[in-house]
């Protein structure tokens, strides 16, 4: 039959099924093909914390959402235009995430009475009117996959597992994704396992051909490439970008990279990725616990390495004592916190921005530390380099805040010229001239103390957690000395404000009444919401913080120059609290603590409410 092609500017697709249905893989492969076509994109992997939730239940549903388009894409989308539901549980869990009038592509083979009951439906939703507000396409994915894989030498169970490739093939046809991208990947992945390779290829081609030949789908869709600056691009996830940023910082500083961590969701991917880069001299160590990992990293810093430890919220609690030790020893070190829903075990696979106050104040004594936060998956690369620059330059541990959304999601990233990256100069201490005594706490113009590589003649000094005497580094219990050292350490951190860019303001007309001030992964949402508000003729300014301690030096002037300041956060208002306390500005807090990103729709409506409220 003749089929038409409909052009779209942007599309949001959500793949959902059991944890064992391969939805993350399906979404990842669709994303790779989308990146090859040059669409701009943003993704949101959404998977359960349960390792083996009962099959067919809502608790075990795993989903992957992608928004792609021919223009700038800043979020994975508030609601899906298309939901691919591999079973009733996926439909039950994610139907509310689809826009009214959206498309549902359902694996009708999975809608058996038993599966419908396990999902919590009272009756078959495909026939009882539940889906009246949607365009529904029922496709026998499992049975077609089994028929397509007959004769390749695998059993029925293994054949059924390939149904995700059928779904990928079908959606690849619908949205013009190049099949060669997936077929080439299957060759690399399963080329040595002929039967598995043949089954997946057969399932993918069956899905692609089904879309092309069936009368069920009258047309496919065209989403043109998005404009982009010239360069070489790749799709990159936040965890990968952050890991590569650390490797780049190692290369630009000449310091060997040492990474120690204990497995914890969602930070474990950093260890996995960094362990692949021994060719760059990266040393990785899986420690026996969080405290050991932090201590090992601090020891590596003393030994002259670019030392990093990574974790999530519960691990930050455990590392607090070592961070205090690193602060008083004044050694460079990076602590990556991939934030997740808390407290305690909380929501291990869901996102949150709830560790800002922990990073700011979560240590005993007066022990301020520099804090930086990444704002997008690609920005994780640059933020990692900035964290390393501050740590090495100022001889201080630095906390780098990422989150689950940033770590797992992906976007196009233009690969930078390595020579364009900042140079980081360690400036190790050298032996004192004229036979003088080494002063391990004598400071430079930035108040940074010397970094003395162990074994260097003449640089022997005492280390540990007891208070040091100014300049000499001897143990001191003198009250005035303790006060002076406390003030010096705080002044060093505060002085970083002179060495970072001012807070940039996006205020096209220069006369907006409202400033949206944000940090971390809410950047995309703020950009999307402000774009919508401006399209309606309303005026709004935006600013985004990468440096959270210290704030950029002009932050106070910026927030005081607007009549209203709105701060959206995935917490209960932590940045808002800091801005109010520091600058005495009555900032308006807009919060969401649900384990999912703030929707642009929600922020858009809040912005309009604030603008209209006198």
matplotlib code that plots the C-alpha trace (Angstrom):
import matplotlib.pyplot as plt

x = [0.0, 1.1, 2.1, 2.5, 5.3, 4.3, 6.9, 7.3, 9.4, 9.8, 8.6, 8.6, 8.7, 8.6, 9.5, 8.1, 8.1, 9.4, 12.9, 13.9, 12.3, 15.4, 13.8, 16.9, 18.8, 16.0, 15.9, 19.7, 19.8, 17.0, 18.9, 22.1, 20.3, 18.7, 22.1, 23.5, 20.6, 21.7, 18.5, 19.0, 17.8, 17.5, 16.8, 15.4, 16.1, 13.5, 14.0, 13.0, 15.2, 14.1, 16.6, 14.1, 10.6, 7.9, 7.5, 4.3, 3.9, 3.9, 6.9, 9.0, 8.3, 11.4, 11.1, 13.2, 12.0, 13.5, 12.6, 14.2, 13.7, 14.9, 15.3, 16.9, 15.9, 16.4, 14.4, 13.3, 9.7, 7.0, 4.7, 5.1, 3.6, 4.1, 4.1, 5.4, 3.9, 5.3, 2.7, -0.3, 2.0, 3.8, 0.5, -0.7, 2.5, 3.0, -0.4, -0.6, 2.7, 1.2, -0.6, -4.3, -4.6, -1.2, -0.3, -0.2, 1.6, 0.7, 2.2, -1.2, 0.3, 1.1, -2.5, -3.5, -6.1, -3.3, -1.1, -4.0, -4.8, -1.2, -1.0, -4.0, -6.6, -10.1, -10.7, -8.8, -8.0, -7.7, -11.4, -13.2, -13.0, -9.9, -8.0, -10.7, -8.6, -5.7, -4.8, -4.2, -2.3, -2.3, 0.6, 1.3, 5.0, 5.9, 4.3, 5.7, 9.1, 8.9, 7.9, 10.6, 13.3, 12.2, 15.1, 17.9, 18.6, 17.3, 14.3, 10.9, 11.9, 15.1, 13.0, 10.5, 13.3, 14.1, 10.7, 12.4, 14.3, 11.0, 9.7, 12.9, 12.6, 9.0, 9.8, 12.9, 10.6, 8.0, 10.5, 13.0, 15.9, 18.7, 18.6, 22.3, 23.1, 21.4, 22.5, 26.1, 25.8, 24.3, 27.3, 29.7, 27.7, 26.7, 28.9, 30.7, 27.4, 25.8, 22.4, 21.8, 23.0, 20.7, 17.7, 18.1, 18.6, 15.6, 13.4, 14.6, 14.0, 10.6, 9.6, 10.9, 9.2, 5.9, 5.7, 6.5, 4.0, 1.1, -2.1, -2.1, 0.1, -0.9, 2.2, 5.6, 7.2, 10.1, 12.1, 14.8, 18.3, 18.7, 21.1, 24.4, 27.8, 30.4, 32.3, 32.4, 29.6, 28.7, 25.8, 27.1, 25.6, 26.4, 28.4, 30.5, 31.1, 32.0, 34.5, 36.1, 36.3, 38.3, 40.6, 41.0, 41.9, 44.5, 46.0, 45.9, 47.5, 50.0, 48.8, 47.9, 44.2, 43.2, 39.6, 38.3, 34.7, 32.3, 29.4, 26.3, 23.5, 23.7, 27.4, 28.8, 28.9, 31.7, 33.9, 32.8, 33.7, 37.0, 38.2, 38.2, 40.8, 44.0, 45.7, 45.5, 47.2, 43.9, 44.0, 40.7, 40.0, 36.7, 37.0, 35.5, 33.3, 32.6, 35.0, 37.8, 37.3, 37.5, 40.6, 42.3, 41.6, 43.0, 46.1, 46.5, 46.2, 49.0, 51.1, 50.7, 47.8, 44.6, 42.5, 38.7, 36.1, 32.5, 29.3, 25.6, 23.8, 24.2, 27.9, 28.4, 27.1, 29.9, 32.6, 32.0, 34.8, 37.4, 36.2, 36.9, 40.4, 41.0, 39.8, 42.2, 45.1, 44.3, 45.0, 43.4, 40.7, 37.4, 34.3, 31.6, 28.0, 25.5, 22.4, 19.4, 16.1, 16.6, 16.9, 18.5, 18.1, 15.2, 14.7, 18.0, 17.2, 15.3, 16.7, 16.8, 18.8, 18.6, 22.3, 23.2, 22.9, 24.8, 27.6, 27.6, 27.3, 27.6, 30.8, 31.5, 33.6, 34.1, 35.0, 33.7, 34.5, 34.1, 31.0, 30.3, 27.3, 26.9, 23.8, 23.5, 25.0, 27.5, 28.3, 29.5, 32.7, 33.5, 32.4, 34.7, 37.6, 36.6, 36.4, 39.9, 41.2, 39.9, 41.1, 44.6, 44.9, 43.5, 44.7, 41.2, 38.8, 36.0, 32.5, 31.0, 27.2, 25.6, 22.4, 20.7, 19.0, 22.2, 24.2, 21.8, 20.5, 22.3, 22.5, 24.7, 28.1, 30.6, 34.0, 36.4, 39.9, 42.1, 44.4, 41.5, 41.0, 42.3, 45.8, 46.0, 49.4, 50.1, 53.1, 54.6, 56.7, 60.5, 63.2, 63.7, 66.4, 69.4, 68.9, 65.8, 63.1, 60.2, 57.0, 54.1, 51.4, 53.0, 50.5, 50.6, 48.6, 45.5, 46.0, 46.9, 49.5, 52.4, 51.7, 54.8, 55.4, 56.4, 60.1, 61.2, 64.4, 63.8, 60.0, 59.3, 56.3, 53.6, 50.1, 47.0, 43.7, 45.0, 45.1, 48.3, 50.3, 50.3, 53.2, 55.2, 52.5, 53.3, 50.5, 48.9, 46.3, 46.7, 43.2, 44.2, 46.1, 43.0, 40.9, 43.4, 43.7, 39.9, 39.6, 42.4, 40.8, 37.4, 39.1, 40.8, 37.5, 35.8, 38.6, 37.7, 35.0, 37.7, 38.7, 35.4, 33.2, 30.4, 26.9, 25.6, 22.0, 19.8, 17.4, 16.8, 15.2, 16.9, 13.7, 12.2, 10.6, 11.2, 14.5, 14.5, 17.6, 18.5, 21.3, 22.1, 20.0, 17.1, 18.8, 16.9, 13.6, 14.3, 15.3, 12.2, 9.8, 11.3, 11.2, 7.4, 6.7, 8.6, 6.8, 3.6, 5.0, 5.9, 9.3, 11.5, 15.2, 17.2, 20.5, 22.1, 24.7, 27.6, 29.6, 27.5, 30.3, 31.5, 28.8, 30.0, 31.0, 28.1, 25.3, 24.1, 23.8, 22.0, 19.3, 18.8, 18.3, 15.0, 11.7, 11.0, 13.3, 11.9, 14.1, 13.0, 14.6, 14.1, 14.3, 12.4, 14.0, 17.7, 19.2, 16.3, 17.3, 20.9, 20.0, 17.6, 20.1, 23.1, 21.5, 18.3, 16.2, 12.7, 13.2, 10.2, 10.7, 9.2, 9.9, 9.4, 10.5, 9.0, 12.1, 11.5, 12.7, 10.6, 8.4, 8.7, 4.8, 4.8, 7.5, 5.8, 2.6, 4.4, 6.2, 2.9, 1.4, 4.3, 4.2, 0.5, 0.6, 1.3]
y = [0.0, 3.6, 5.4, 9.0, 10.7, 13.4, 15.9, 16.7, 19.2, 17.1, 13.8, 12.2, 8.4, 6.2, 2.5, 0.5, -3.1, -5.6, -5.1, -8.2, -6.9, -4.8, -1.4, 0.4, -1.3, -0.5, 3.1, 3.4, 1.9, 4.2, 7.1, 6.1, 6.0, 9.3, 10.9, 9.6, 11.4, 14.7, 15.3, 17.1, 14.9, 14.4, 11.1, 9.8, 6.2, 5.3, 1.9, 0.3, -0.2, -3.9, -6.2, -9.0, -7.5, -10.1, -10.2, -8.6, -6.3, -2.5, -2.6, -4.2, -1.8, -0.3, 2.6, 4.8, 8.2, 10.2, 13.6, 14.3, 17.1, 19.4, 22.2, 22.7, 20.0, 20.8, 18.1, 14.5, 15.8, 16.3, 13.7, 11.1, 11.4, 7.6, 4.9, 1.4, -0.9, -4.4, -5.7, -4.6, -3.6, -1.1, 0.3, 0.6, 2.3, 4.7, 5.6, 8.8, 9.8, 10.0, 13.1, 12.8, 11.9, 10.3, 7.0, 3.6, 0.7, -2.4, -5.9, -7.6, -11.0, -10.0, -9.0, -12.3, -12.5, -13.5, -10.6, -8.1, -9.2, -9.0, -5.4, -4.4, -3.9, -5.1, -5.9, -5.8, -2.1, -2.5, -3.3, -1.7, 2.0, 2.8, 3.9, 5.9, 9.1, 7.6, 6.2, 2.5, 0.0, -3.6, -5.5, -9.2, -8.5, -11.7, -14.1, -12.4, -12.4, -16.1, -16.8, -14.6, -16.4, -19.9, -21.9, -19.9, -22.6, -21.1, -22.1, -20.4, -18.6, -17.1, -16.1, -14.3, -12.3, -10.7, -8.9, -5.7, -5.8, -6.1, -3.0, -1.2, -2.2, -1.0, 2.4, 2.7, 2.5, 4.8, 7.6, 7.0, 5.8, 4.2, 0.4, 0.1, 1.7, -1.1, -3.8, -2.8, -2.7, -6.2, -7.4, -5.9, -7.2, -10.7, -11.4, -14.2, -15.8, -16.6, -17.9, -14.9, -12.5, -14.1, -14.0, -10.3, -9.3, -11.3, -9.7, -6.2, -6.7, -8.3, -5.1, -2.8, -4.7, -5.0, -1.2, -0.9, -3.5, -3.6, -1.6, -0.8, 2.2, 4.6, 6.8, 7.3, 10.4, 12.6, 14.6, 16.6, 17.2, 20.0, 22.9, 22.5, 24.2, 22.5, 19.8, 16.1, 15.0, 11.9, 11.0, 11.0, 10.1, 12.2, 9.4, 8.9, 12.6, 13.1, 10.2, 11.5, 15.0, 13.5, 11.7, 15.0, 16.8, 14.2, 14.7, 18.5, 18.5, 15.7, 14.0, 10.3, 9.8, 7.6, 6.7, 4.8, 4.0, 1.5, 0.2, 2.3, 3.3, 5.4, 6.3, 2.9, 3.7, 6.1, 3.2, 1.0, 3.7, 4.8, 1.2, 1.0, 3.7, 2.1, 3.3, 6.8, 5.7, 5.7, 3.6, 2.4, 0.6, -0.9, -0.4, -2.5, 0.4, 4.1, 5.2, 3.2, 4.6, 8.2, 7.5, 5.8, 8.8, 11.2, 9.0, 9.1, 12.9, 13.1, 10.9, 13.4, 12.0, 13.6, 11.8, 11.2, 9.3, 9.0, 8.0, 8.9, 10.4, 7.6, 7.3, 11.1, 10.5, 8.0, 10.0, 13.1, 12.4, 11.9, 15.2, 17.0, 15.4, 16.5, 20.0, 20.4, 18.8, 21.1, 18.5, 18.5, 15.9, 15.5, 14.0, 13.2, 13.0, 11.5, 12.6, 10.3, 10.3, 10.0, 9.9, 6.6, 4.1, 6.3, 6.0, 4.5, 4.8, 8.1, 11.6, 14.5, 17.6, 17.1, 17.0, 20.7, 21.5, 18.3, 19.4, 22.8, 22.0, 18.2, 18.1, 19.0, 22.0, 25.0, 23.2, 25.0, 23.3, 24.4, 23.0, 22.8, 21.3, 20.0, 21.2, 18.7, 15.4, 17.1, 19.7, 16.9, 16.9, 20.6, 20.6, 17.7, 19.7, 22.7, 20.7, 19.4, 22.9, 24.3, 21.4, 21.5, 25.3, 25.9, 22.6, 21.8, 18.9, 19.9, 18.4, 17.9, 17.5, 15.4, 13.5, 10.4, 12.2, 13.7, 10.5, 8.2, 10.6, 11.6, 14.3, 15.2, 16.5, 18.2, 16.6, 19.5, 20.1, 18.7, 21.7, 24.1, 22.5, 24.4, 23.7, 22.7, 23.4, 21.3, 23.4, 20.8, 22.3, 22.2, 22.0, 25.2, 27.5, 28.5, 25.6, 27.2, 25.2, 23.9, 25.7, 23.3, 25.9, 28.9, 30.2, 31.7, 34.6, 32.3, 31.2, 27.7, 25.8, 23.9, 20.4, 18.4, 15.2, 12.5, 11.6, 15.0, 15.9, 18.7, 18.6, 16.3, 17.5, 16.2, 15.3, 14.4, 15.7, 17.8, 21.6, 22.9, 25.9, 28.6, 28.3, 25.6, 22.9, 21.9, 20.6, 23.5, 23.9, 27.7, 29.3, 32.3, 30.1, 27.8, 30.9, 32.2, 28.8, 28.5, 32.0, 31.2, 28.0, 29.8, 32.8, 30.5, 29.0, 32.4, 33.7, 31.2, 33.7, 36.0, 33.1, 32.0, 33.7, 36.1, 34.8, 35.2, 36.5, 35.7, 38.7, 39.5, 42.9, 43.8, 44.8, 41.6, 41.7, 38.0, 36.1, 32.3, 31.3, 27.6, 25.1, 21.5, 19.5, 21.9, 23.9, 22.3, 22.7, 26.4, 27.0, 25.2, 27.0, 30.5, 29.9, 29.2, 32.2, 34.5, 33.1, 34.3, 37.9, 37.8, 38.9, 36.7, 36.5, 33.3, 32.6, 29.3, 28.5, 26.1, 27.4, 27.0, 27.6, 30.2, 31.8, 34.0, 37.4, 39.2, 36.8, 39.2, 42.1, 39.9, 38.6, 42.1, 43.6, 41.8, 42.5, 38.7, 35.7, 32.2, 29.2, 25.8, 22.8, 19.0, 19.4, 21.3, 24.7, 24.3, 26.9, 29.2, 29.0, 29.9, 32.8, 34.2, 33.9, 35.2, 38.1, 38.8, 38.4, 37.0, 34.3, 32.3, 28.5, 26.1, 22.5, 19.0, 15.9, 13.1, 11.3, 12.7, 16.0, 19.1, 19.4, 22.4, 22.6, 22.9, 25.5, 27.4, 27.6, 28.7, 31.4, 32.8, 32.6, 34.5, 37.1, 37.7, 37.7, 41.1]
z = [0.0, -0.6, 2.6, 3.3, 5.2, 7.8, 9.0, 12.7, 14.5, 17.6, 19.1, 22.5, 22.6, 25.7, 25.6, 28.6, 29.7, 32.2, 33.5, 31.5, 28.3, 27.3, 27.3, 28.3, 25.5, 23.0, 24.0, 23.9, 20.4, 19.1, 20.6, 18.8, 15.5, 16.2, 17.0, 13.7, 11.8, 13.5, 15.5, 18.8, 21.7, 25.4, 27.1, 30.5, 31.5, 34.1, 35.8, 39.1, 42.1, 42.5, 41.0, 40.4, 40.8, 40.0, 36.2, 34.9, 37.9, 38.0, 40.4, 37.7, 34.9, 33.2, 30.8, 28.5, 27.2, 24.4, 22.9, 19.6, 17.1, 14.3, 16.8, 20.2, 22.6, 26.3, 28.1, 27.5, 27.4, 29.9, 28.4, 25.6, 22.2, 21.7, 24.3, 23.3, 26.0, 26.0, 28.6, 30.7, 33.6, 31.4, 30.2, 33.7, 35.0, 32.1, 30.6, 32.6, 31.0, 27.6, 26.2, 25.5, 21.8, 21.9, 20.2, 22.1, 20.4, 22.4, 22.4, 22.2, 22.8, 26.4, 27.2, 28.6, 31.5, 33.9, 32.9, 33.0, 36.5, 37.7, 36.4, 38.5, 35.7, 36.5, 32.8, 29.5, 29.0, 25.3, 25.1, 28.0, 27.0, 29.1, 26.1, 24.3, 24.5, 22.6, 19.2, 19.9, 17.7, 18.8, 17.4, 18.1, 18.7, 20.5, 18.1, 15.0, 16.6, 17.3, 13.7, 12.3, 14.3, 13.4, 12.0, 13.6, 16.2, 19.4, 21.5, 21.9, 25.2, 23.6, 20.6, 22.7, 24.4, 21.0, 20.9, 22.0, 18.7, 16.9, 18.7, 17.8, 14.2, 14.0, 15.6, 13.4, 10.4, 11.8, 12.4, 9.6, 11.8, 9.7, 10.3, 9.5, 12.9, 14.8, 12.5, 12.8, 16.5, 16.6, 14.6, 17.1, 20.0, 19.0, 15.9, 17.8, 18.8, 15.4, 16.6, 19.0, 16.2, 13.6, 16.0, 16.9, 13.3, 12.2, 14.9, 14.0, 10.3, 11.1, 13.0, 10.3, 7.5, 9.5, 9.7, 6.0, 4.8, 7.2, 6.6, 10.4, 10.0, 7.2, 7.3, 8.8, 10.2, 9.2, 11.8, 10.1, 11.5, 13.9, 13.2, 14.8, 14.9, 12.7, 14.5, 15.4, 17.6, 19.6, 21.9, 25.5, 28.8, 31.9, 33.7, 30.6, 30.2, 33.8, 33.6, 30.5, 32.0, 34.9, 32.4, 30.5, 33.7, 34.5, 31.0, 31.3, 34.8, 34.2, 37.3, 37.3, 38.0, 41.0, 41.5, 44.5, 45.3, 46.7, 44.5, 44.9, 42.6, 40.5, 40.9, 40.1, 36.4, 37.1, 38.3, 35.4, 32.8, 34.4, 34.7, 30.9, 30.6, 31.9, 28.6, 30.1, 33.3, 35.2, 38.4, 39.8, 43.0, 44.3, 48.0, 50.8, 52.0, 51.5, 54.3, 52.9, 49.4, 50.7, 52.8, 49.8, 47.6, 50.3, 50.6, 46.8, 46.9, 49.5, 47.1, 44.3, 42.3, 40.9, 43.5, 43.1, 45.0, 43.9, 45.6, 46.1, 49.1, 51.6, 50.8, 51.4, 54.9, 55.5, 53.8, 56.0, 58.5, 55.7, 54.1, 57.3, 57.4, 53.8, 54.6, 57.6, 55.7, 52.7, 50.0, 46.5, 46.1, 44.2, 45.7, 43.1, 44.5, 42.0, 43.9, 44.3, 46.2, 50.0, 52.9, 53.7, 50.9, 49.7, 45.9, 44.7, 40.9, 41.0, 40.8, 43.3, 44.1, 47.8, 48.8, 48.4, 52.1, 52.9, 50.6, 52.1, 55.8, 56.2, 58.3, 61.9, 62.7, 60.5, 57.2, 54.1, 50.8, 47.2, 45.4, 41.7, 40.0, 36.4, 34.5, 31.6, 30.5, 28.2, 30.9, 33.2, 31.1, 31.7, 35.3, 36.1, 34.6, 36.6, 39.8, 39.2, 38.4, 41.7, 43.8, 42.4, 42.4, 45.8, 47.5, 48.6, 48.4, 46.0, 45.9, 42.4, 42.4, 39.6, 39.9, 38.6, 35.7, 34.5, 35.0, 33.1, 30.4, 27.2, 24.6, 21.6, 22.5, 20.3, 21.0, 21.9, 20.7, 23.5, 23.2, 23.9, 27.4, 30.4, 31.6, 35.2, 36.9, 40.0, 41.1, 43.5, 46.2, 45.8, 48.4, 50.4, 49.1, 51.2, 53.5, 55.1, 56.9, 54.9, 55.9, 54.9, 55.7, 54.1, 51.6, 48.1, 46.8, 46.6, 50.2, 49.0, 50.9, 49.2, 47.7, 48.8, 47.0, 49.5, 49.4, 48.2, 50.2, 52.7, 52.5, 55.5, 57.5, 59.8, 58.5, 60.3, 61.7, 64.6, 64.2, 62.7, 63.6, 60.9, 58.5, 60.4, 60.4, 63.9, 66.1, 68.0, 70.6, 70.8, 70.7, 68.6, 66.1, 65.7, 65.0, 62.5, 60.7, 60.6, 59.0, 56.5, 55.3, 54.9, 53.2, 50.7, 49.7, 49.6, 47.4, 44.6, 43.7, 42.2, 39.9, 38.4, 35.8, 37.0, 37.0, 33.4, 32.9, 30.0, 29.8, 26.1, 26.7, 29.9, 31.6, 33.0, 36.5, 37.2, 37.4, 37.3, 39.2, 39.1, 39.5, 38.4, 36.1, 36.0, 33.3, 30.5, 32.1, 32.8, 29.2, 27.9, 30.2, 29.7, 25.9, 26.1, 28.4, 26.1, 23.1, 24.8, 25.0, 28.7, 29.9, 32.1, 32.8, 33.7, 35.4, 36.2, 38.9, 38.3, 41.3, 44.6, 47.1, 46.7, 44.6, 41.7, 43.0, 41.3, 42.6, 45.2, 42.7, 40.2, 42.6, 44.0, 40.6, 39.9, 41.6, 41.9, 42.0, 41.4, 42.3, 41.0, 42.7, 43.0, 46.8, 49.5, 48.7, 49.6, 47.2, 48.0, 51.7, 50.9, 48.7, 51.3, 54.1, 52.2, 50.2, 52.2, 49.1, 49.4, 46.8, 45.8, 46.0, 43.5, 44.5, 43.4, 45.4, 43.4, 42.1, 38.6, 36.9, 37.0, 34.0, 31.8, 31.8, 35.5, 35.7, 32.8, 34.8, 38.0, 36.1, 34.8, 38.3, 39.8, 37.1, 37.5, 41.4, 42.9]

ax = plt.figure().add_subplot(projection="3d")
ax.plot(x, y, z, "-o")
ax.set_aspect("equal")
plt.show()
